[in-house]
Amino acid sequence: MTEKTPLAPSRGKWLLALLCIALTCYLAAVAAATVKVSWGIGAAKDEFPGNMWVQALVRWDSGWYAQIAREGYTYTPGVASSVAFFPAYPLAMRTLSFTGLNTFVSGIFLSAWCGLLGLIVFYQWAKTLKSEKDALAATTLFALYPFSFYLYGVVYSDALYLLLGAGAFLAVEKRKLPWAILLGALATATRPIAPALVLGLLLRNRELRKQEGWTVSLLDGVPLLAAAGFVAYCYFLKQHFGDAFAFATTQGAPGWDQAPGLRTWLKLPLWELLINEPRPGVFLRHGTHALLTLGLLALAWPARKLLSNAYAMYIFLAVGIPAVSTKDFMGLGRYAIAAFPVFLVASLLLSKRAPVALTARVACGAALIALSAAYGAGVYVS
């Protein structure tokens, strides 16, 4: 009879802890939804009247994803349209709904499974770069990150992107380029940060080939094929709506008001909001996301030494692209999930000061529960 490795129990405890964190976030969201908005305000309120077990995880953009999964894309110039949302996640929802599940319930299951699997893949990726202890510490920090409740069943695409993006980089580290290209292509069809992912994979592949003693060759450019998902969506938009970049064009529609241009890039709508509505809640909400943005961008610098230039570039672009394209920084806390190497960098920096590391995790855990509850209650947190 073979003996269990000493690490087996710790892995089992870690997975159990991860499930407990996810369940706690879910119950916090349901409890807040039941107490604060028992009538329902989410996209599923008509299909699940009074059912907070579903409604608590179906807010805001969840309705757009469900609409795409059921009806496909629509685009009307000058009007907020579903083309703003990339196709991989709603297509996966639609596929899962063929089993007979309601579309919203399909999204909940999809996000929950992708989120948990994404954290496991993140752990495996981190373990290829650092020790198992460092990888586990980074994963716990990631799991407790306040905006990680989007990984625990919320009907948004972040969990799917984490699984695919982290999987693509893991495949590169394992030198399995076909898998890296496939997962990367699916990831670039999930969120609009294709330049970050493709360039990150390209640079990391070159770094590893250089370490192996290979000279520059066409094989260095193979990861460029990971852009296929993004290119395919642009082609679809061009063929059906005449605008290959309709996902960006529609951002200027009333209600969203963040068309590409100086007004958005300079965050003029945010300054106008702060001047016209100088309320503490406004400053807290937007200030938190702005500070997070600066902190995340700052982590790209130590990433050069702690990880590699490729991951530093990926962090900078994965945070920088949405930071530039948003009018008011809202959402940047959630977008940090896509810039997942920041959690390994942050954990490595915190590991030098054990009391600070523990305090950070406790504070993150408390904020995670609070934001889960806020989301369940219908508060626009990201």
C-alpha positions as CSV (number, residue, x, y, z in Angstrom):
1,M,0.0,0.0,0.0
2,T,1.4,3.4,-1.0
3,E,1.7,6.1,1.6
4,K,0.2,9.5,1.2
5,T,2.7,12.3,0.7
6,P,3.0,14.8,3.6
7,L,1.4,17.4,1.4
8,A,-1.8,15.5,0.7
9,P,-3.6,16.6,4.0
10,S,-2.6,20.2,3.5
11,R,-4.0,20.2,0.0
12,G,-7.2,18.7,1.2
13,K,-7.6,21.3,3.9
14,W,-6.8,24.1,1.4
15,L,-9.5,22.9,-1.0
16,L,-12.0,22.7,1.9
17,A,-11.0,26.2,3.0
18,L,-11.6,27.4,-0.6
19,L,-15.0,25.9,-0.7
20,C,-15.9,27.4,2.7
21,I,-14.8,30.9,1.5
22,A,-17.0,30.6,-1.6
23,L,-20.0,29.3,0.4
24,T,-19.6,32.1,3.0
25,C,-19.6,34.7,0.2
26,Y,-22.7,33.2,-1.3
27,L,-24.6,33.1,2.0
28,A,-23.6,36.7,2.7
29,A,-24.9,37.8,-0.7
30,V,-28.2,35.8,-0.2
31,A,-28.7,37.1,3.3
32,A,-28.2,40.7,2.2
33,A,-30.4,40.3,-0.8
34,T,-33.2,38.8,1.4
35,V,-33.0,41.5,4.1
36,K,-32.4,44.6,1.9
37,V,-34.1,43.9,-1.4
38,S,-36.5,41.0,-0.8
39,W,-38.6,42.2,-3.8
40,G,-35.6,41.7,-6.1
41,I,-33.8,44.1,-8.4
42,G,-31.6,41.8,-10.4
43,A,-31.9,40.6,-14.0
44,A,-33.6,37.4,-12.8
45,K,-36.3,39.0,-10.7
46,D,-39.1,38.1,-13.1
47,E,-38.0,34.5,-13.6
48,F,-37.3,33.9,-9.9
49,P,-39.6,36.2,-8.0
50,G,-38.7,36.1,-4.3
51,N,-36.0,33.6,-4.9
52,M,-32.8,35.2,-3.5
53,W,-30.8,32.0,-3.9
54,V,-30.6,32.9,-7.6
55,Q,-31.2,36.7,-7.6
56,A,-28.3,37.4,-5.2
57,L,-25.8,36.4,-7.8
58,V,-27.6,38.0,-10.8
59,R,-27.0,41.7,-10.9
60,W,-26.1,44.5,-13.3
61,D,-24.3,43.1,-16.4
62,S,-25.6,39.6,-15.7
63,G,-28.7,40.5,-17.7
64,W,-26.6,41.3,-20.8
65,Y,-24.9,38.0,-20.7
66,A,-28.2,36.1,-20.4
67,Q,-29.7,38.1,-23.2
68,I,-26.7,37.2,-25.5
69,A,-26.9,33.6,-24.4
70,R,-30.6,33.5,-25.4
71,E,-31.0,35.8,-28.3
72,G,-27.5,36.5,-29.7
73,Y,-26.1,39.9,-30.3
74,T,-27.7,43.2,-31.1
75,Y,-26.2,46.6,-32.0
76,T,-27.8,50.0,-32.5
77,P,-25.3,52.9,-32.9
78,G,-25.8,55.4,-30.2
79,V,-27.6,53.0,-27.9
80,A,-26.0,50.7,-25.2
81,S,-25.8,47.3,-26.9
82,S,-24.9,43.8,-26.1
83,V,-21.9,43.8,-28.5
84,A,-19.9,45.4,-25.6
85,F,-19.6,41.9,-24.0
86,F,-17.3,39.4,-25.5
87,P,-18.8,36.0,-26.6
88,A,-17.0,33.1,-24.9
89,Y,-18.9,33.4,-21.5
90,P,-22.4,33.8,-22.9
91,L,-21.7,31.0,-25.4
92,A,-20.7,28.8,-22.5
93,M,-23.9,29.8,-20.6
94,R,-25.9,28.9,-23.7
95,T,-24.2,25.5,-24.1
96,L,-24.8,24.6,-20.4
97,S,-28.4,25.7,-20.7
98,F,-28.9,22.9,-23.3
99,T,-28.9,20.5,-20.3
100,G,-32.2,22.0,-19.3
101,L,-30.9,24.5,-16.7
102,N,-32.2,28.1,-16.7
103,T,-29.8,30.5,-18.3
104,F,-29.1,32.4,-15.1
105,V,-28.6,29.2,-13.2
106,S,-26.3,28.0,-15.9
107,G,-24.3,31.2,-15.4
108,I,-24.1,30.7,-11.7
109,F,-22.8,27.1,-12.0
110,L,-20.4,28.1,-14.8
111,S,-18.9,31.0,-12.8
112,A,-18.6,29.0,-9.6
113,W,-16.9,26.0,-11.2
114,C,-14.6,28.2,-13.4
115,G,-13.7,30.4,-10.3
116,L,-12.7,27.4,-8.1
117,L,-10.9,25.7,-11.0
118,G,-9.3,29.0,-11.9
119,L,-7.8,29.4,-8.4
120,I,-6.5,25.8,-8.6
121,V,-4.9,26.5,-12.0
122,F,-3.4,29.7,-10.6
123,Y,-1.9,27.7,-7.8
124,Q,-0.4,25.3,-10.3
125,W,0.9,28.2,-12.3
126,A,2.5,29.9,-9.3
127,K,4.1,26.6,-8.3
128,T,6.0,26.5,-11.6
129,L,7.6,29.8,-10.7
130,K,8.1,29.7,-6.9
131,S,7.9,27.1,-4.1
132,E,4.8,25.3,-3.2
133,K,4.6,27.3,0.0
134,D,4.8,30.6,-1.9
135,A,2.1,29.3,-4.4
136,L,-0.2,28.3,-1.5
137,A,0.2,31.7,0.2
138,A,-0.5,33.5,-3.0
139,T,-3.6,31.5,-3.7
140,T,-5.0,32.2,-0.2
141,L,-4.4,35.9,-0.7
142,F,-6.1,35.7,-4.1
143,A,-9.1,33.7,-2.7
144,L,-9.6,36.4,0.0
145,Y,-9.1,39.4,-2.3
146,P,-12.3,41.5,-1.7
147,F,-13.4,41.4,-5.3
148,S,-12.8,37.7,-5.7
149,F,-16.5,37.1,-4.9
150,Y,-16.9,37.5,-8.6
151,L,-15.3,34.0,-8.8
152,Y,-17.8,32.4,-6.5
153,G,-20.9,32.2,-8.7
154,V,-21.6,35.8,-9.8
155,V,-22.8,35.8,-13.4
156,Y,-19.9,37.7,-14.9
157,S,-17.1,36.5,-17.2
158,D,-14.2,37.1,-14.8
159,A,-14.0,33.5,-13.5
160,L,-13.9,32.1,-17.0
161,Y,-11.1,34.4,-18.0
162,L,-9.1,33.5,-15.0
163,L,-9.4,29.8,-15.8
164,L,-8.4,30.3,-19.4
165,G,-5.8,33.0,-18.9
166,A,-4.0,31.3,-16.1
167,G,-4.3,28.0,-18.0
168,A,-2.6,29.6,-21.0
169,F,0.4,30.8,-19.0
170,L,0.6,27.5,-17.2
171,A,0.7,25.7,-20.5
172,V,3.6,28.0,-21.6
173,E,5.5,27.3,-18.4
174,K,5.0,23.6,-19.1
175,R,6.1,24.1,-22.7
176,K,2.8,22.9,-24.1
177,L,2.3,25.6,-26.8
178,P,-0.7,24.1,-28.6
179,W,-2.6,24.2,-25.3
180,A,-1.4,27.8,-24.6
181,I,-2.6,28.9,-28.0
182,L,-6.0,27.2,-27.6
183,L,-6.6,28.5,-24.1
184,G,-5.3,31.9,-25.0
185,A,-7.6,32.2,-28.0
186,L,-10.6,31.4,-25.8
187,A,-9.4,33.9,-23.2
188,T,-9.1,36.7,-25.8
189,A,-12.7,35.9,-26.8
190,T,-13.7,36.4,-23.1
191,R,-12.4,39.8,-22.2
192,P,-11.1,42.8,-24.2
193,I,-7.5,42.7,-23.0
194,A,-6.1,40.6,-25.9
195,P,-3.0,42.8,-26.3
196,A,-2.0,42.0,-22.6
197,L,-2.5,38.3,-22.9
198,V,-0.9,37.8,-26.4
199,L,2.1,40.0,-25.6
200,G,2.5,38.3,-22.2
201,L,2.5,34.9,-23.8
202,L,4.8,36.0,-26.6
203,L,7.4,37.5,-24.2
204,R,7.2,34.6,-21.8
205,N,7.7,32.0,-24.5
206,R,10.7,33.9,-25.7
207,E,12.2,34.1,-22.2
208,L,11.8,30.4,-21.7
209,R,13.2,29.5,-25.2
210,K,16.2,31.8,-24.4
211,Q,16.8,30.0,-21.1
212,E,16.7,26.7,-23.1
213,G,19.4,28.0,-25.4
214,W,17.3,28.6,-28.5
215,T,18.2,31.4,-30.9
216,V,15.5,33.7,-32.3
217,S,13.2,31.9,-34.7
218,L,9.7,31.9,-36.1
219,L,8.7,29.7,-33.2
220,D,9.0,32.7,-30.9
221,G,6.0,34.2,-32.6
222,V,3.7,31.2,-32.2
223,P,1.8,32.7,-29.2
224,L,0.5,35.4,-31.6
225,L,-2.1,32.8,-32.6
226,A,-3.7,33.3,-29.2
227,A,-5.2,36.5,-30.7
228,A,-7.5,34.3,-32.8
229,G,-10.4,34.7,-30.3
230,F,-10.3,38.5,-30.4
231,V,-9.8,38.6,-34.2
232,A,-12.7,36.2,-34.7
233,Y,-15.0,38.4,-32.6
234,C,-13.9,41.5,-34.5
235,Y,-14.6,39.7,-37.8
236,F,-18.1,38.7,-36.6
237,L,-18.9,42.3,-35.7
238,K,-17.7,43.6,-39.0
239,Q,-19.7,41.0,-40.9
240,H,-22.9,41.5,-39.0
241,F,-22.9,45.2,-37.9
242,G,-20.3,46.8,-40.2
243,D,-18.0,47.9,-37.3
244,A,-15.2,45.6,-36.3
245,F,-14.8,47.5,-33.0
246,A,-18.4,47.9,-32.1
247,F,-17.6,46.6,-28.6
248,A,-15.7,49.9,-28.1
249,T,-17.9,52.2,-30.1
250,T,-21.0,51.3,-28.1
251,Q,-19.2,52.3,-24.9
252,G,-20.0,55.9,-25.9
253,A,-23.8,55.4,-25.7
254,P,-25.9,57.3,-23.2
255,G,-25.8,55.6,-19.8
256,W,-22.2,54.3,-20.4
257,D,-20.7,57.5,-21.7
258,Q,-17.2,56.4,-22.0
259,A,-16.4,56.5,-25.7
260,P,-12.7,56.2,-26.6
261,G,-11.1,59.7,-26.6
262,L,-9.6,62.4,-24.4
263,R,-12.7,62.9,-22.3
264,T,-12.6,59.3,-21.2
265,W,-8.8,59.0,-21.0
266,L,-8.5,62.2,-18.8
267,K,-11.4,61.0,-16.6
268,L,-13.4,64.2,-17.1
269,P,-16.7,62.5,-16.2
270,L,-15.2,61.5,-12.9
271,W,-14.1,65.0,-12.1
272,E,-17.5,66.4,-13.0
273,L,-19.2,63.8,-10.8
274,L,-16.9,64.7,-7.8
275,I,-17.7,68.4,-8.3
276,N,-21.4,68.0,-8.8
277,E,-22.0,65.3,-6.2
278,P,-19.3,65.7,-3.5
279,R,-20.8,63.0,-1.3
280,P,-18.6,60.7,0.9
281,G,-20.0,57.6,-0.8
282,V,-19.0,58.8,-4.2
283,F,-15.4,59.6,-3.1
284,L,-15.2,56.2,-1.3
285,R,-16.4,54.2,-4.2
286,H,-14.4,55.8,-7.0
287,G,-11.4,56.6,-4.8
288,T,-11.1,52.9,-3.8
289,H,-10.9,51.8,-7.4
290,A,-8.5,54.6,-8.3
291,L,-6.1,53.7,-5.5
292,L,-6.4,50.0,-6.4
293,T,-5.5,50.9,-9.9
294,L,-2.3,52.7,-8.8
295,G,-1.4,49.9,-6.4
296,L,-1.8,47.3,-9.1
297,L,0.2,49.2,-11.7
298,A,2.9,49.7,-9.1
299,L,3.2,46.0,-8.6
300,A,4.3,45.6,-12.2
301,W,7.8,47.0,-11.2
302,P,8.7,44.4,-8.5
303,A,7.2,41.7,-10.8
304,R,10.2,42.3,-13.1
305,K,12.6,40.9,-10.4
306,L,10.2,38.5,-8.6
307,L,8.7,36.9,-11.7
308,S,9.9,38.1,-15.1
309,N,9.7,40.9,-17.6
310,A,6.9,39.1,-19.4
311,Y,4.7,39.0,-16.3
312,A,5.5,42.6,-15.5
313,M,4.4,43.6,-19.0
314,Y,1.2,41.5,-18.6
315,I,0.3,43.1,-15.3
316,F,0.9,46.6,-16.7
317,L,-1.3,46.0,-19.7
318,A,-4.0,43.9,-18.0
319,V,-4.5,46.8,-15.6
320,G,-3.6,49.7,-17.8
321,I,-5.9,48.9,-20.7
322,P,-9.1,49.0,-18.6
323,A,-7.7,51.9,-16.6
324,V,-7.4,54.0,-19.7
325,S,-10.7,53.0,-21.2
326,T,-12.9,53.6,-18.2
327,K,-14.3,57.1,-17.5
328,D,-14.2,56.8,-13.7
329,F,-12.1,53.8,-12.6
330,M,-15.2,51.8,-11.7
331,G,-14.6,48.1,-12.2
332,L,-10.8,48.2,-11.8
333,G,-11.1,46.3,-8.5
334,R,-12.7,43.4,-10.4
335,Y,-10.4,43.7,-13.4
336,A,-7.5,42.9,-11.1
337,I,-8.6,39.3,-11.4
338,A,-7.5,39.2,-15.0
339,A,-4.1,40.6,-13.9
340,F,-3.7,37.5,-11.6
341,P,0.2,37.6,-11.4
342,V,-0.2,40.6,-9.0
343,F,-1.4,38.2,-6.3
344,L,1.8,36.2,-6.4
345,V,3.9,39.4,-6.4
346,A,1.9,40.9,-3.5
347,S,2.2,37.6,-1.6
348,L,5.9,37.4,-2.1
349,L,6.3,41.0,-0.8
350,L,4.1,40.4,2.2
351,S,6.0,37.2,3.1
352,K,8.9,39.3,4.3
353,R,6.7,40.6,7.1
354,A,4.5,37.8,8.7
355,P,2.4,40.1,11.0
356,V,1.6,42.4,8.1
357,A,0.8,39.4,5.8
358,L,-1.7,38.0,8.4
359,T,-3.3,41.4,8.9
360,A,-3.7,41.9,5.2
361,R,-5.4,38.5,4.8
362,V,-7.8,39.2,7.7
363,A,-8.7,42.6,6.3
364,C,-9.2,41.2,2.8
365,G,-11.4,38.5,4.1
366,A,-13.6,40.9,6.1
367,A,-13.8,43.2,3.0
368,L,-14.6,40.2,0.8
369,I,-17.7,39.3,3.0
370,A,-18.8,42.9,3.1
371,L,-18.6,43.3,-0.7
372,S,-20.4,40.0,-1.2
373,A,-23.2,41.3,0.9
374,A,-23.2,44.6,-0.9
375,Y,-23.4,43.0,-4.3
376,G,-26.3,40.7,-3.1
377,A,-28.1,43.8,-1.8
378,G,-27.9,45.4,-5.3
379,V,-25.1,47.9,-4.6
380,Y,-23.0,48.7,-7.6
381,V,-19.5,47.9,-6.3
382,S,-17.6,47.1,-9.5
